[in-house]
Amino acid sequence: MSAIQTAFENHLMEDGKGSATIASYTGDIKGFIKWLNEKKMPFEGKLTRLAITSYRKYLLDSNYSVNTINKKINSLHSFNHFLISQGLCHEKVVHPQKDKIKVAHGSEAEVVVFSEVEVERLLFFLENKEQVTLRDKTLVYILLYAGLRVSELVNLKIQDLDLLTMSLKVVGKGGKYREVPLKPEVAEIIKAYMETDRKESPYAISEYLLVTQRSGKMDTDTVNKVLKKFGKNLNMTIFPHKFRHTFCTRLLKKGVDLTTVAKLAGHANIQTTASFYINTSREDKQEAVGLL
């Protein structure tokens, strides 16, 4: 990593950005600089409008998704501001309003969610004690009924739990806290896990809720492996963020207002919730037209 990239990473940390956001931004910038080097345009601290528009075209030609391209534009916009603050670049060359890919409202990429039938199949599968540990059942219930990001899940600490009031204190993006109520059955499963499997773990004194046989803190790779194994058994595609999409979508379908869903999901802007979940899935659209 170059000195400029390291300085940018430090800048994001000082600005209070969360670890996932920092990894996303720095990864995007690393990819951009790698692309510049491949084009024989080594990066020395100055961004040009030509480089930005050419890179945008490259992303489009490479069939990156709209969301991925727009995320990379956001990262470059932040990097542009940082370079100006350091005196390395003297003008704004990234313009999100102009550079982001726009799609017609209602034509956004469909959010991938579990159907109610799939949710039921998964819940029945979790009752199989021979194939599912209490820890893994706990992590699925928290993902499904609390809508946490996988980074928030693995960072949950014992002190963040209040099983009397049945709530979680979640540290979200940018270190912001939010409180998420727990369904009684979720609180019961967490309690059962803490009083049995977790108490017998080599890392029982860990401050983190989810532990493994080798570590006092479960990592995101392990969560993904657990869910992938479940998906193979059920012949379903299962990944952490699919639970979050399902959580928000189910709430909206049950008539919960957008503001409340945004607060429960930890979205800083209600527009984020609206843009993702007002248009939920291809099946919902097909069902709506079928009502005509």
Order of alpha helices (4+ residues) and beta strands (2+ residues): alpha-alpha-alpha-alpha-alpha-alpha-alpha-alpha-beta-beta-beta-alpha-alpha-alpha-alpha-alpha-alpha
